[in-house]
Amino acid sequence: MSDSSNALRRLNLNLLPILLELLKCASVTQAARRLCLTQSTVSGSLRQLRFLLNDELLVSQGRKMILTEKSKNILPELELIMAQTVDLFKNEKFDPAFSRKTFHVYVADYAAVLFPQLRQVLCDIAPGISIKVSGTPRGNSDHLRSGELDFLIFPDRSSNWKASGIDKYSPEFNKEILFQDYIVGIQCANRSFAGPRMTSEEFFTRPVATYFRTDGRATVMEEVLKESWSAEDIKYYVPYFSLLPELVINSNLIALVPHSLAIHYARFFPINVFELPIEFPPLDITIVTLSARKQKADLIWFCNLLRTL
């Protein structure tokens, strides 16, 4: 028998789920409640774990407990090990036609354009499935780790990665581009110009409305526009893309929106969609999952469904 097998035989593997809950909760009381164990049992397990790992793991700070550096380092690996262990012994099947699952998704404001199409598909092939959408911009890395969120969907920009608390290159998270988009202009339909592309002369004489982030980070629209204009040239900053088509109606305003959203809005509002005379970087709309959970049958099915929209 190998040395690693001997080491595992000597180790009480029942301590691993207790360790995971302790590190996720940073509380003996909450971990005991989640594990349906007594507080004294969890306290005793914590003592064993401290001895085995030669680290305090949790230390008191005022009225609460915080993770040590070692705990912070081992938590992602422990989550991955536990998820893989569960999958190893589980013959998981997922039938969307009969599932009652609720998928929890964080979606950046404009990426929600996916959902009208998604709603129709779900009505046809998976009527029992529900979608819960979160718009909270912070703490999403923790929500993925805890299972409170299944997916994040947002443009692949550094500001979005920072806001979500995720290192783009961390193996803890799985990243995939769903589709690529680009910025276009919209204006009221009763203001016409020649051709599908507005000239620079007209563009720079018109007032502009654009989306802005409430966390203070610059959007791609702001970054590009402020290279050419002063801040005063942008007349309206709004926190939701959905407000922009209503602003341009019966006005001289130009609004800047992703192409997919502009096409969606043109079905419901009297607006023209046109190419801009200045270039904006493309938007790679990315879906992020926890690597430890990416092989779950239900998440694989949902990702595959989004790719078809």
C-alpha positions, 0 to 999 in steps of 0.5 A: 500500500502506498504512503498516501493510502496509509496516510488517508487510512489514518485520517478521519475523513469525517473531519473534512465536511466539518472543516468546510463548514467551519471555514465557510461560516467562520462560526462554530455555532453556525457550522454546528447548526448547518451540520445538524451536530452539537456545538460541543462536537464541532468544537472538539473537531476544531481542536483535532483539525487545529492539531492535524493542520498545525494552525489555529484555522479560526481566531477570535477578533472582537465578537467574531471569528476570522480565518487565518491565512492558512484557512483562506488558502485551503478553503478553495481547494477544500471546496473543490475536493468536497465537490469532486468527492460528492460527484464521485459517489453520485449517479447524477441525472438531470431531466429538464422536462421534469425538474423543479430546480431554480437557477440563481444567476447574477446578470449585468444589466444589459446582458439580461437581453438573453432572458426573453429568449430564455423564457420562451425556451424554458416554457417549451422544454422545461416548464418547471424550471425557475430563474432567480436573477440577482443584480447585486454588484459586489460579493459574487465570488463568495456567493458562487463559493457558497452555492447562493449563485450558480452563474455570473454573466457580465462583459469581460472587463477588468471593472466587472472582475474587480466588482465581483471579487474574482481573479480572472485567471484563478483556476477556482473559477471557470470562464467562457465567452457566451457571445461578443457584442459591440457598441452602437448608437440609437436615436429617435426615429423621426431624426434621420440621416443618410446611411447606416453610419452617422458622420463625425460632424453630426455625432459631435454636435449632438448631446449624448446619454450613456449608462454609468456604473454605480460603483464609480468604475468607468464604463467602456463608453465613458472611457472612449468618449472622454478621450474625445470630449469633455465630461460636459458633452455627456448630458445624461448618465443613467444606471440602467440601459433600459432607461436609454431608449425612453430618453431619446424618444422625441429628443435630439439625444443620441444614446450608446448601447450594445448592439444586441440591446439596441436591436431588442429595443427597436422592436418596442420603441420608435428608434433608429440603430446606427453605427458610430463614427468612433470605435469602441472595444468589443464586449465579450459577454462571459459566463462564470461558474465555480470550477468545483461545480462546473461538471454538475449535470444541471449546470452543464445543461443550463450553460449549453442552453444559453449557448443556443440563444 
